């Protein structure tokens, strides 16, 4: 199951060049480096007669500056990588945000077209989140979303991709799954959600989830697929309202 694995990232500090140390503060290792410079002057194109203490000191400071810049560049690359991962992660839940999810779905559509495989989109919506917020507070609503995401994540394949589409809606990309397989997966997830209510301050909160299935179509955009899956989810939600016995108990 593909989800971001980024840990918490603190406030990024500006990358600054470090001041070059005075030659008088040269360490033992630096002294050794200077000796090596003197022993290998031909590498720098400097004849031994011109390798004065002042020249050696200037070369050493230059080498120190280069090394400092190398370390700063490595640090900057690590930070950029962390921030890129963070930019793809939902603000509340450690799953992909909508932007990253749409990007992955676009790739999956292209992959499916290239290799002629069937893949599907699962659109999930947590019903009555507003009631949870109104009755128990927004902390309970956040806990409900986290709980729902946790149940979903634990019941997906490694190849499946989950993302939060916004508010109380989640999307799951099911590679190599036709509509029948996707529906079976959706019903499996709903069963797991029904069997595992959220425990909130000693009270069991049963979560009701509507879903929509949509096979990814060749030549269709990710936004079109999401819109169609959303419409199918809405039909299921309406059916749940007409048939309350379909809700979790």
RAJOTA-V878995 format. One record per residue. RES is the residue in three letters. NEAR is the number of other C-alpha atoms within 8 Angstrom. D_FIRST is the distance of its C-alpha to the first C-alpha in Angstrom with 1 decimal. Layout:
# RAJOTA-V878995
res->[RES;RES]
near->[NEAR;NEAR]
d_first->[D_FIRST;D_FIRST]
This chain:
# RAJOTA-V878995
res->[UNK;UNK;UNK;UNK;UNK;UNK;UNK;UNK;UNK;UNK;UNK;UNK;UNK;UNK;UNK;UNK;UNK;UNK;UNK;UNK;UNK;UNK;UNK;UNK;UNK;UNK;UNK;UNK;UNK;UNK;UNK;UNK;UNK;UNK;UNK;UNK;UNK;UNK;UNK;UNK;UNK;UNK;UNK;UNK;UNK;UNK;UNK;UNK;UNK;UNK;UNK;UNK;UNK;UNK;UNK;UNK;UNK;UNK;UNK;UNK;UNK;UNK;UNK;UNK;UNK;UNK;UNK;UNK;UNK;UNK;UNK;UNK;UNK;UNK;UNK;UNK;UNK;UNK;UNK;UNK;UNK;UNK;UNK;UNK;UNK;UNK;UNK;UNK;UNK;UNK;UNK;UNK;UNK;UNK;UNK;UNK;UNK;UNK;UNK;UNK;UNK;UNK;UNK;UNK;UNK;UNK;UNK;UNK;UNK;UNK;UNK;UNK;UNK;UNK;UNK;UNK;UNK;UNK;UNK;UNK;UNK;UNK;UNK;UNK;UNK;UNK;UNK;UNK;UNK;UNK;UNK;UNK;UNK;UNK;UNK;UNK;UNK;UNK;UNK;UNK;UNK;UNK;UNK;UNK;UNK;UNK;UNK;UNK;UNK;UNK;UNK;UNK;UNK;UNK;UNK;UNK;UNK;UNK;UNK;UNK;UNK;UNK;UNK;UNK;UNK;UNK;UNK;UNK;UNK;UNK;UNK;UNK;UNK;UNK;UNK;UNK;UNK;UNK;UNK;UNK;UNK;UNK;UNK;UNK;UNK;UNK;UNK;UNK;UNK;UNK;UNK;UNK;UNK;UNK;UNK;UNK;UNK;UNK;UNK;UNK;UNK;UNK;UNK;UNK;UNK;UNK;UNK;UNK;UNK;UNK;UNK;UNK;UNK;UNK;UNK;UNK;UNK;UNK;UNK;UNK;UNK;UNK;UNK;UNK;UNK;UNK;UNK;UNK;UNK;UNK;UNK;UNK;UNK;UNK;UNK;UNK;UNK;UNK;UNK;UNK;UNK;UNK;UNK;UNK;UNK;UNK;UNK;UNK;UNK]
near->[10;8;10;10;5;7;4;4;8;4;4;6;4;4;6;5;7;7;4;7;7;7;8;4;6;9;6;6;6;9;9;8;9;11;8;8;9;10;6;8;12;7;6;6;6;9;8;7;5;7;12;7;6;7;9;12;10;8;8;12;12;8;8;9;10;8;8;10;10;8;8;11;8;8;8;9;8;8;9;8;8;10;9;8;10;9;6;11;13;12;6;6;9;10;11;15;14;11;8;11;15;10;9;9;10;10;8;10;16;9;8;12;9;6;6;6;7;11;15;16;16;15;15;12;11;12;9;7;9;7;7;12;12;8;6;9;9;9;8;11;13;9;9;10;10;10;9;10;9;8;11;10;9;6;7;8;6;6;8;12;12;15;15;16;11;8;5;11;11;12;13;11;12;13;10;8;11;10;10;7;8;14;9;8;8;10;8;8;11;9;8;9;13;12;6;7;10;11;8;8;4;5;6;8;8;10;13;11;9;13;14;15;14;12;10;11;7;8;5;9;8;11;7;8;13;10;8;9;14;10;9;12;15;11;9;11;10;8;8;12;7;6;7;7;6;6;7;8;4]
d_first->[0.0;3.8;6.3;9.8;11.2;14.7;17.3;20.3;22.6;26.3;28.7;29.0;32.5;34.5;34.8;38.4;40.5;42.0;45.8;47.4;49.1;52.9;54.1;55.9;52.7;51.6;49.9;50.9;47.9;49.0;52.5;51.3;49.5;52.8;54.7;52.3;52.9;56.6;56.3;54.3;56.1;56.2;52.4;53.0;56.2;58.3;61.4;62.2;65.2;63.1;60.5;62.1;60.6;59.9;58.0;56.0;55.1;54.0;51.8;50.3;49.5;47.9;45.8;44.7;43.8;41.7;39.9;39.3;38.0;35.6;34.2;33.9;32.2;29.5;29.1;28.9;26.2;24.1;24.7;24.0;20.5;19.9;21.3;19.3;16.0;17.8;19.0;15.5;14.6;16.0;19.2;18.6;15.0;12.5;10.3;11.4;14.9;16.5;17.8;14.6;12.9;16.1;16.0;12.7;14.0;17.2;15.8;14.1;17.6;19.3;17.2;17.8;21.5;21.9;20.7;21.7;18.5;17.7;14.7;14.7;14.2;14.1;16.2;16.6;19.6;20.8;24.4;27.2;25.6;29.0;30.8;28.6;29.5;33.1;33.6;31.7;31.2;28.4;27.0;26.3;24.7;22.3;21.7;21.0;18.3;16.7;17.0;15.6;12.4;12.2;12.7;10.2;7.3;8.8;9.1;6.0;5.1;3.2;4.8;4.6;5.7;7.5;10.9;14.2;16.9;19.8;21.6;20.4;18.1;14.4;12.7;9.8;9.7;9.7;10.6;13.5;14.2;17.7;19.1;20.0;16.6;15.1;17.9;17.4;13.8;15.3;18.1;16.1;14.3;17.8;19.2;17.0;17.9;21.5;21.7;20.5;22.7;22.7;25.5;27.4;30.7;31.4;30.7;28.1;26.6;25.1;22.6;23.2;20.6;21.4;19.2;19.7;18.5;19.2;18.8;18.4;21.9;23.2;25.2;23.9;22.6;19.4;21.9;23.6;20.4;19.6;23.3;23.4;20.4;22.0;25.3;23.8;22.3;25.8;27.5;25.4;26.3;30.0;29.9;28.7;31.7;34.0;32.8;32.2;31.7;28.2;27.2;25.9;28.9]
